[in-house]
Amino acid sequence: MEKIIPFTINDLAKITNHRSGEIKFGEKMITAPKEINPIEFLKTCEAKYVLFGIPEDIGVRANFGRPGAASAWDSAIKSIANIQHNRFCKGSQIFILGSLNVCNEMEEVKHLDFNDIDDRSKLSQLVEKIDKDVSHIIFNIIKLGKIPIVIGGGHNNSYGNIKGTALAKGKSINAINFDAHSDFRILEGRHSGNGFSYAYEEGFLKKYFIFGLHENYTSKSVLDIIKKIEDRVRYNTYDSVNIRKEKDFEQEMIQALEFINTDSFGIEIDLDAIPNIASSAMTLSGFSVEELRRFISFFAKNKNASYLHICEGAPDLGEDKNNHLIGKLIGHLITDFIKSNNGI
């Protein structure tokens, strides 16, 4: 696992704000000793959840998006380390694997322009390279009976999550995606807008539900493709649930679960579905943070929930004074997932 930058106990100590009379996650979360391969250590580690960061925005760049998602891992881990360890949620349930080493790839893309056809090809090739690394790491985590909690990065990493999980389970899996966009675009070279369509085409994704699609930002061609395969790919729209009130949020979650609950499934969360969250494709209208938290709690309760992926948050694109808030939000979402999933 040479592509992992292990997160050490010293790294954890540097970001944990110790306070008398309090116990923080940073004092209880588990890291691998320096001399031991983190995946080897994981074999005997009792923690159920494995925290893994992918600090890249190459897939976003390849999809005409604004870079910045690479910064979410650092922001999130600092916030997570300072959550209170108490009877509601315990830091000792989490093993911090570390982050994917994408330093060389991120250096390569600095001067690439998506509008140039040759550069576009290079960007897609780099995304494919990351795909292989992510799927390999997720495969190893799932194979050990653990649950990956992945902090992206772009939504291109949905492909690696799905492929790695499917290979570890020995069969295709399902996915639910809380997102303003389908990410089911044509197979035109890998980027953040087609992770699910590639996973579907290659047989790793069986059933796929998109929750809260924004009607104004979904092309007719994508809607036409989905209509032809609605036995395996379905969606609801944000507009029908929260604007026109034709559908009920709770009822929609129940129906979505019935659709994907036939097999193991991944929970995919794109933060660009939440208003005013700094991301490559920010929105002013969308589901609230509270609705997202309820969504994660609802789906995490199920024994088939196999991983959580939170992506597209971009603290670097936020206000300087408040760029820690995305990390804080990710901390809420992760603890919501663990609290609901923990009794299974």
N, C-alpha and C positions, 0 to 999 in steps of 0.2 A: 504493500500500500504506500509506495513512495510518493504518490500524488497528494497525500494528506499532510497538512501542516498540523501536527498534534498540538492540542491545547494543554498546557502544563499547569501544575499547581501554582507555579510562580506567576504565570499569566493571570490566573484567577485571583491571586492575592493582590495584584496590582490594581484590579478594577473593583474590588469589593470594599465598600465603605463600612468599616467596622464601627459599631456603636455599642457602648456599654448597655447591658440588659437586653440586647437583641441578638437574634441569630439570623444571618442572611443566607440565601441560597449559595452564595459564593464560598461559605464556610462548610457546606455540606455536599455540594455537587462533586461528582467523582471524575477524576482525570487519570490517565494511564501514567505509571511511573516512566521516567525518561528512557530507561534501558529496555523497556518492553514495547513491542509492536502493539499499537492501540487495538487492532482487531483481535490479536491474540489475547490481550488483556480482557477484552469484552466477553470472551468465552467463559470466563469464571466470574465476571462482574454481575452483581445482583440487580443492578439498575435495569429497569424495563425500557426506558426511553433514551434514545441516542440523539444528541444534538449535533447537527452537522451544517456547516455554513458553506455557501457557494458564492464568494464575493466577486461576481462578474456582471457585466452588462453588455456582453458581446452579442448575445441573441437579440437584445433590445436594439442595439445599433444596427444589426442586420435587418431589423424590421422598421427602419425609419424613426425609431423612438429616441427620446432624449436619454443619454447616459446618466447614471447616478445610482442605479440599483446595487452596484458593487459595494456601496457603503452601509447597507442594511445590517450585515453580519456584525460588524464592530459595534454599531449602535445598539443592536439587540442584546448581544452578550453582556454588555455593560449594565443594561437595565435588568436582565434576568439575574445577574449575580447579586443584585441588591433587593430582590424580592424577599419578603419575610418567610423564613422557614418556620411553619407552624402546623397545627393539626389539620388545617384545610388543604395544605399542599406542602410536600417535603422535597427539599433540594436533593436529598440523597436518592431520589428515584431517577435522577438524570445523570447520564454519563456524557461528558463533553468530548466528542471524538476529535473535533477540530474543524479546519476548513480545507476546501480543495485548493491546491496550489495552482493558481491560474496567473501567476505573476508574469510569466513569459508571454502568455496569450494576451493579457491585458496590455502589455508593452507593444505587442505587434499591431494592435488595432488602433493605437493612438492617432495614426495618420492615415487611416483607411477611410474612404468616402463611399457610402452606400450607393451614390448616384453613378459611380464608376463601375462598369460591369465586371472588370477584373477584380476590383476591391470587394465587390459584393460576393463574388465566388470565394475569395479568401475568408471573408467573414463567416460564410456558411460552413466552410471546411473547419474553421476553428470551433464553431458550435458543435459540429459532428465529433470533434476530438473531445470536447467537454462531455458530450453525450456518453461516450464510451467510459470515461472515468466515473461519471455520476452513476451510471447503471451498474458498474462493477462494485462500487462502494455500497450502494443500496442493496444489491444482491447479497453481499457479505453480512450486512446488518440484519436483514430479514431472515437469512438462513440460520442465524443464531437465535431466532425466536424473539428478537427485539423489535421495537417500533421506532422507525426513524422520524425525527422532527427536523425538517429541512428548512433552512432560512436562505432564500435566494437574495440576489440574483434575479435574472429574468425568468419569464414563464416558459422559456425554451426548456428549462430543466424538468418540466412535467414529463417529457419523453423519457429521460433517464430514470426518473422515479418509477414510472409505470413499467418500463422494460426490466429494470432490476428486480422489482417486486414480482413480476410475472415469471421471470426466470427462476427466482427463489421458490416460488409456489408451484412451479411446474405447469402452469396454465395461465391463460389470459385473465386479466383482472378488470374490474370496473373502476370508474372514477366519477366523483361529483366535483364540479368546479364552480365556486362562488366568484363570478366574474362579469364585468360589463361587456366582455368580448368572448367570442366562441373559441378562439385559438384553434379553429378547425379549417384553416385556410388551405389553399392548394399546395401541392408538393412541389414547391419552386426552389428548393434549397432550404436548409434549416435556418429557422429564426424563431423569435419568441411568439409568433402568431400561428405556428403550425405544429406545435409539440404533440397535440392530441390527434391530429389527422395523420401524422407519421406513425404514431403508436398504434392507431386503428388500422392503418394500411398494412403494417408489418405484423399484425396479429397479436400484439401485446395487450391492446385495449379491446375489451369485449363490449361493455355497455358504458355509455357516457351521458351524464346529465349536466347541462349548463344552467346554473341557477342565477336568475336576475339579469339576463341578457338585456343590453340597452338597444331598443328598437332603432334608434337613429344612427347607430354605429355598427350595424350588422348588414353585410351586403346581400343583395338578392341571390347571388350565386351560392353563397354559403347556406342561406335558408332553403334554397332549392335542393342542395345536396342532402341536407339534414332530413328534408321531407321524404326523400326516397329511401332513407334508411332509418325511419322512425321506430322500428322495432329494436334498434340498438343505440340510437342517439336521439335524445329529447331535450327540451328546454322549456323554461318559462321566461317571461320578461319582467324586468323591474317595473316598467310602465303599467303592465296589467295588474301587478300586485299592489304597488304603492301609489300610483297616480290615478288610474281609473277604478281601482278597488274591485276589479272583476274576480280576482282570486285572493285567497286568504293565505298569509305568510305561513302560519302553522300547518295548514292543510297541504300547502305546496311542499313543505319539508317532508311530511308523511308520505305523499305520493312519490316524491323523488327517492326516498329511502326504499320504498317498495320496489321501485325500478332497479336500483343498483344492489340491493341487499342479497341478491341471489349468489353472489361470490364475494371474495375479498375485494375491498375498494380503497382507493386513496382519496384523501380530502385535500383538494387544491384551493388555495385562497389567493386571489389576486387583489392586492390592496388598492388598485386603481378603481375598484368598485365602490370605494368609500369616499364621500365628498371631502375635498380639501386635504387629502393625504398626498404628500409630495411623491410623485411617481412619474414614469415616462409618459403616461397618458392620464393626467389628472382630470377629475370630474367635479362639477359643482352640484350635481344631482345624483343621488344614489342611496342605497341602504345605509342605515346608521351603524355606528360602532356597536351599539347594544344589540341590534339585529344580527350582526355578524357574530358576536359572541354567543348569542342564543343558537345560531346556526351550527357553530363548532361544537357546542355542548350537546346538541341534539344528535349529531352524526357520530361524535366520539363515543357515545354510550354503547354503540353496537360492536359486537365481537368481531365483525368482519372489517372494521376500520383498521387499515394496515399501515398507514403513514399520514403525516400532516406536512403539507408544504405551504409555506407563506412566502410570497414573492412580490416583486415589482415595487416594494417600498424603496424610496430613494431619499434618505436624509440629506444627502448633498444638494438636493434641489429644494430643500425646505428653508425656512427662515433661520438665520444663524442662531438667534437666541433660543429657538425652540426645536432645533433639529434632533434633540434627544427624544422627542415625543413618539416618533415612529418606533424606536426601540422599546419604548414603554408600552405601546400598543401591542407589539409582537409578544412582549412578556405576558400581557393579559391573555392573549389568544392561546399561547402555549400552556399556561396554567389552567385555562378553561378546558382545554383538550385533556390534560392529565387528570384533572378532578373528575371529569365525566367518564373517562376511559378506565380509570384506576380500579374500579370495582369489578371489572370483567375478568 
